[in-house]
Amino acid sequence: MTVALVLAGLVASGVFSLVASAFTAPVGYQDETGFHLGKQAQGVAEK
């Protein structure tokens, strides 16, 4: 019974940490030059 409670606690803490990291992740996009915050630029000229 104790082992089951410990495992349930570990699973619950793992789920909580995943949810917390998903809510605090930066919002943006990634292209060939890296990660950018904000909306994706439309019609960027090629170099």
Summary of the structure (lengths in Angstrom):
residues: 47
radius of gyration: 19.4
end to end distance: 63.2
largest distance: 63.2
contacts: 64
relative contact order: 0.10
helix: 49%
strand: 17%
